[in-house]
Amino acid sequence: MTREVICHGIEEPKLGTINVSRYIGADAIAREWHSVWRTQWLLAGLVSDVPTAGDFFVFEIATEQILVTRSPQGDIRAFYNVCQHRGNRLVNESRGHAQDFRCLYHAWTYDLDGALKGVPGLANFPSDPRQSRFLKPVALDVWNGLIFVHLGDDPKSLSDFLGPLAAHLSGYRFDRMTLVEDQTVDIACNWKTVVDNFSELYHVDFLHPQHQRMVDCQNDLVRLFAGGHTGVEVPGATVNPKFPIPSEPTDIQSMQLKQVGLNPDDFVGRVMDIRVAIQSRKRDAGQSLGFDYSGLEDHQLSDVWQYNLFPNAILSFTPEHLWILRPRPHPTDPNRCWFDKISLLMFPEAGADVQHIGGMTRHAAVPLPETRPNHDVFDASAVKSGKKSMTDTIDQDISLLEEVQAGMNSEGFKEMVLGHDEMRMQHFHNHWALLMGA
C-alpha cells in the first residue's frame, strides 16, 4: 500500500474510471501521433551508442524513423531517416558507423551534419539541390547519458519538459553505466497497457511473489510531477512486512550482503537490520567497492526507484543499475506494440574488491561486455514458452499483458476503475486525456 503521495507543483488527481476505447480504437492511433508523440520529448537511445563521429543508430517510433548520429564537430544530431530526393529510407541498418550517408536508390549522399554533398547528374536538375535539400533535422537533447528527440516544430526545452524531476534524480549516474542487454518483445497489447502495468504496485504481491524477499511494497513513496511524469520509491534490501518476517536473510538479501562484503550469517534473527547495514557499508566502503555514492542519500543506496517519463519511458534503477523499459506504439494496430528492455550496469573502477553490484541473472554474474550486446528481438510467445527471458519479473508481466488487452476488447468490459494504489496510472491518463482533448 502506498505510504504517501507527494505532488510537485500539482494537485493530487481525483480517482475515476478509464474507458477502454483509448486502448482498442484504431482512430486513437492517428490522434495520438499528432497530440502525444509529436508534442513530447521521446527517449531515443544512449549517448554511449554514438561515441565517435560517424556512429549512428535509428530510432523507430510508429511510422517514423529518426537517424541519430555524431557529427565531426562532436555534437549529436538527429534527422528524419529519409532521402530528400524521392523519399527513400536513407539508412537501412539499425546502427553502425559511416563516413557519410548514401541513398541506395539514386546515390544522393549527405554529410554527417545533414548537408547534401553529392548528386549524380547534377546538371540535369533545373537548380542545384545541394543548396536546399538538406536532411530534415529533428530536435535533440541529452540528459544523464540518455538521448531524447522531439518531433514537433517548436518544442520547449528538455530541461523544462523534465522539470524538477531531473534535479531529483541528479545523484544517479546513468551516463557512467554500461549497456549489458538490449531486448525487444513484440507483444499483442497497446503501449498504454504496458505503461499502466509499470504505474502501480497493486499487482506485485499477487503476480511477483519473489518481490517479498527483496523489497517492501507496503511502504512505497509516490511522486507526481507536472507533465504526466511519475515516480515510485520502494525500500530495498529488505522484506515485505505484510508477510511473515523470515528468521534468516532471504536468498536475494544474502546475495546483496555478499556483494558488499557482509556475511549473511551475521543477520540471522536480524533480517530487518539488513537494509540499514547495506546502506552503511556502501557509504563507508564505497570507494573500495569501486563506486562513488557521494551524490546520494543513505536510503537511495538500498532502495529501488522507478520513474516514468511521459509518455513511454520507464526508468527502473538503483545506484548500480538501470532498466529502460519503453513500449513503442504499432503504427496501425492498437492491440500491439514493441516493448524494449535496455539494461545497463555500473561496473566498478579497476582494482575494486567486487566485480559489480546489482547485476545478477538467474544463473550467474553479468560480465563487462567486450562489445555492444546485439539487439535481440522476439515474440511474446518466446517469453511465455521460456525460450527467452527479460528477467522473472518482466516475464511474469508479459504473461498477463496480452490477456489484459484481450479482455479490454470484450463486450463484457467497458471501463476500468482505479484505487489509491493506482494513483500514478490516474495521473498518466489525466495528462494523456489533456493532450488528446478527451
Secondary structure, DSSP 8 states (H G I E B T S, - for coil): ---EEEEESS------EEETHHHH-THHHHHHIIIIITTSEEEEEEGGG--STTEEEEEEETTEEEEEEE-TTS-EEEEES--TTT---S--SSEEE-SSEE-TTT--EE-TTS-EEE-TTGGGSSS-GGGT----EEEEEEETTEEEEE-SSS---HHHHHTHHHHHTTT--GGG-EEEEEEEEEESS-HHHHHHHTT-STTHHHH-GGGGGTB-TTS-EEEEEGGG-EEEEE-BSS--TTS---SS--HHHHHHHHHTT--GGGGTT-GGGHHHHHHHHHHHHHHHHT---TTS-GGGGT-EEEEEETTTEEEEEETTEEEEEEEEE-SS-TT-EEEEEEEEE----TT-SSS-SS-B-SSSB----SS---EEEEEHHHHHTTSS-S-HHHHHHHHHHHHHHHHHTSTT--EEE--GGGHHHHHHHHHHHHHHT-
